[in-house]
Amino acid sequence: MYSITKLSGGQQILLGQKESVIKAIELAVGYANEYVKGSEHVKKLHEVFVREVGEKETMCPDGTVAEVSVWFPTVARSSQSFWIVK
């Protein structure tokens, strides 16, 4: 089982669970797109990317296998990460 989580106010929030990593990434990308649509910066340049997370990664929760991130490069502190945790 793979869980999709994000940080909000310093707390890790569970957003959902899926049986396969592909389905979990698909759900996380959906959440990333919702984040863009709800952002005050929706009309600005943004990037959504997926990356594999290694075992020694220290910026992600333990057990994270992938990260889906949204980033507005022209806006300070405007990123949101969704982690896929096994």
N, C-alpha and C positions, 0 to 999 in steps of 0.2 A: 504494500500500500504506500502511496506517495501523497504527502500533504503539501498544500500550497499555503505559505505563510507570508506575512509582511510585518514590518515594524510600524507601530502607531503610538506616539506618545511614550516611547521607550519600552513598550510592551509588544511581545510577539503575538500576532493575531492569526488564528487558524481561519483560512478562507474556504477550504474544501479539501476533499480527498478523492483520489482516483486510483484505480488498480494498476494502470500502466504509466510509465514515465511520459510517453507521448501524449496521453490524455491529460495528464497533469500540466504539461507544458502548454497544451492547447487552452486549458482553463486559465492559466496564468497570463497568457497573451490576451485573452479576453478581458481579464481584470486590468491589464496594462492599457488596453484600448479604452476601457471605461474611464480610467484615470485621465487619459488625454482629453476625452470628450468633456469631462467635468472640470477640467482645469481652466483657470482664468487665462491661461496662455495657449489655449487650444489653436489659435490661428498662427502661432509662432512655429518656427522650425523645431521639430522634435525627432528623436530617434528611439526606436524600440529594438532591443537586441536580446539574444539568448546566448548564454555561455555555459560551458561545462565548468563545474567547480571542483578543484582538486582537494585531496585530503588535508593538505596543509594550509588551506585558506583560513584566515583568521577573522575575516570581516563578515562571515556568514554563520548562521546557526549550525551546530554540530549535526552531521548527517546530511548536509546539503549536497545534492548531486548536480543541480543546475540553478541558474538565476535568470529571470526575465526582468529587464530593467527598462524604464522609460526615463528619458533625459531631454530637457530643453537646454541646448548648449548656450543660448543667449540669455538665460535667466539663472541668477545665482540660487543655489540650494533648491533646485527644482527637479530632483530625481526621485524616483520611487522604485524600489526593488521588490520582486516577488520571488521567494525561494521555494524550490522543490526539494522537500526533505524526505528521505527514505525512512 
